[in-house]
Amino acid sequence: MNRKSDHHLDLRGAITPLALLKATEVFRQMKLNEVLEVFGRDSDTRNDLLKVLPPLSFDLIANEEIGEDRSFRIQLKKKL
């Protein structure tokens, strides 16, 4: 179930540590039930993003590959 996102981050081209820092910063500032949509290319960012956020703080709405360049799109809904 995809939902309209309240916050968008395009991290394609960003190195993993900076991408994770930016994503966690935006997530921390979000309000309850807001949705963050993240676009990226680096598989490390994709895997690590779900590990650096507290596991009970979000619902994973979407986690999919898009396009031929193996980019990804993740949607997270803030719970706590």
VOBA-1610 file (N, C-alpha, C; in pm, whole numbers, padded with zeros to 5 digits, always signed):
BEGIN
Met+00085-00118+00000Met+00000+00000+00000Met+00089+00124+00000Asn+00096+00191-00111Asn+00174+00314-00119Asn+00088+00432-00077Arg+00151+00524-00011Arg+00083+00641+00042Arg+00153+00766-00005Lys+00080+00875-00009Lys+00143+01003-00042Lys+00244+01035+00067Ser+00362+01077+00026Ser+00469+01105+00121Ser+00466+01249+00167Asp+00502+01267+00293Asp+00513+01401+00351Asp+00652+01458+00333His+00752+01371+00324His+00892+01411+00310His+00956+01325+00201His+01041+01387+00120His+01108+01317+00010His+01259+01340+00020Leu+01336+01235+00003Leu+01481+01245-00001Leu+01532+01172-00124Asp+01607+01241-00207Asp+01671+01177-00321Asp+01819+01163-00287Leu+01859+01043-00252Leu+01995+01017-00208Leu+02078+00948-00316Arg+02027+00946-00439Arg+02103+00887-00548Arg+02230+00970-00568Gly+02342+00906-00561Gly+02469+00975-00576Gly+02535+01011-00444Ala+02463+01002-00334Ala+02522+01033-00203Ala+02594+00910-00150Ile+02704+00933-00079Ile+02774+00819-00019Ile+02697+00774+00105Thr+02709+00648+00138Thr+02626+00586+00242Thr+02626+00660+00376Pro+02740+00694+00433Pro+02734+00761+00565Pro+02656+00893+00561Leu+02676+00972+00458Leu+02602+01099+00448Leu+02454+01076+00420Ala+02424+00977+00340Ala+02284+00945+00310Ala+02212+00902+00437Leu+02275+00818+00516Leu+02213+00771+00640Leu+02197+00885+00740Leu+02294+00972+00748Leu+02286+01087+00837Leu+02170+01177+00799Lys+02157+01206+00672Lys+02048+01292+00624Lys+01912+01227+00650Ala+01899+01099+00620Ala+01772+01028+00639Ala+01732+01024+00786Thr+01827+00996+00874Thr+01793+00990+01017Thr+01759+01129+01071Glu+01825+01231+01018Glu+01794+01368+01060Glu+01651+01407+01022Val+01612+01379+00899Val+01476+01409+00854Val+01376+01326+00933Phe+01404+01198+00951Phe+01312+01110+01024Phe+01290+01158+01167Arg+01396+01202+01231Arg+01386+01250+01369Arg+01295+01374+01380Gln+01293+01458+01277Gln+01214+01580+01278Gln+01068+01558+01236Met+01038+01440+01185Met+00903+01410+01138Met+00806+01397+01256Lys+00678+01422+01226Lys+00572+01403+01325Lys+00515+01262+01311Leu+00445+01220+01413Leu+00379+01090+01415Leu+00291+01072+01292Asn+00297+00957+01228Asn+00217+00917+01112Asn+00257+00986+00981Glu+00362+01066+00981Glu+00411+01121+00855Glu+00490+01015+00781Val+00498+01029+00649Val+00564+00930+00564Val+00687+00993+00498Leu+00798+00920+00505Leu+00923+00959+00441Leu+00944+00868+00321Glu+00973+00930+00206Glu+01004+00854+00084Glu+01150+00880+00050Val+01226+00772+00034Val+01369+00782+00007Val+01399+00713-00126Phe+01473+00784-00212Phe+01522+00727-00337Phe+01673+00716-00328Gly+01729+00607-00376Gly+01874+00588-00373Gly+01919+00486-00474Arg+02051+00470-00485Arg+02109+00372-00576Arg+02199+00272-00503Asp+02257+00313-00394Asp+02356+00232-00323Asp+02285+00126-00239Ser+02316+00000-00265Ser+02251-00109-00191Ser+02288-00105-00043Asp+02407-00054-00009Asp+02443-00041+00133Asp+02350+00056+00204Thr+02319+00167+00138Thr+02226+00265+00196Thr+02090+00200+00217Arg+02046+00127+00119Arg+01915+00061+00127Arg+01909-00034+00248Asn+02012-00115+00263Asn+02014-00213+00373Asn+02035-00146+00508Asp+02126-00051+00514Asp+02161+00010+00641Asp+02055+00106+00693Leu+01978+00167+00606Leu+01875+00261+00649Leu+01777+00195+00746Leu+01739+00075+00717Leu+01643+00005+00802Leu+01708-00044+00932Lys+01840-00044+00937Lys+01911-00086+01058Lys+01942+00030+01152Val+01961+00151+01098Val+02000+00264+01183Val+01881+00330+01253Leu+01762+00311+01199Leu+01643+00366+01264Leu+01594+00267+01370Pro+01546+00318+01483Pro+01494+00226+01585Pro+01384+00138+01526Pro+01393+00007+01545Pro+01302-00086+01476Pro+01153-00065+01505Leu+01119-00015+01620Leu+00977+00004+01652Leu+00927+00144+01619Ser+01012+00225+01555Ser+00976+00365+01530Ser+00910+00387+01394Phe+00903+00283+01310Phe+00847+00303+01176Phe+00778+00177+01126Asp+00687+00199+01031Asp+00628+00091+00952Asp+00686+00102+00812Leu+00730-00007+00755Leu+00781-00010+00619Leu+00662-00022+00524Ile+00638+00081+00446Ile+00524+00083+00354Ile+00564+00029+00218Ala+00683+00069+00170Ala+00730+00024+00038Ala+00881+00006+00043Asn+00929-00095-00029Asn+01072-00120-00044Asn+01087-00190-00177Glu+01118-00112-00281Glu+01116-00169-00415Glu+01227-00112-00503Glu+01267-00191-00602Glu+01360-00145-00703Glu+01280-00072-00809Ile+01340+00035-00863Ile+01276+00111-00969Ile+01378+00138-01079Gly+01334+00139-01200Gly+01422+00171-01312Gly+01523+00062-01342Glu+01594+00084-01452Glu+01694-00013-01496Glu+01827+00003-01425Asp+01849+00114-01357Asp+01977+00138-01290Asp+01978+00081-01148Arg+01880+00001-01114Arg+01868-00066-00984Arg+01854+00033-00869Ser+01794+00147-00899Ser+01762+00242-00793Ser+01654+00180-00705Phe+01636+00238-00588Phe+01533+00187-00498Phe+01447+00301-00446Arg+01331+00263-00398Arg+01239+00356-00333Arg+01190+00289-00206Ile+01202+00362-00095Ile+01155+00313+00034Ile+01059+00417+00090Gln+00948+00371+00146Gln+00856+00459+00219Gln+00845+00408+00362Leu+00863+00499+00456Leu+00855+00468+00598Leu+00754+00559+00664Lys+00666+00501+00745Lys+00568+00578+00823Lys+00615+00582+00968Lys+00627+00702+01023Lys+00678+00715+01160Lys+00570+00674+01259Lys+00607+00585+01352Lys+00513+00535+01454Lys+00537+00597+01590Leu+00658+00623+01627Leu+00691+00674+01760Leu+00759+00807+01751
//
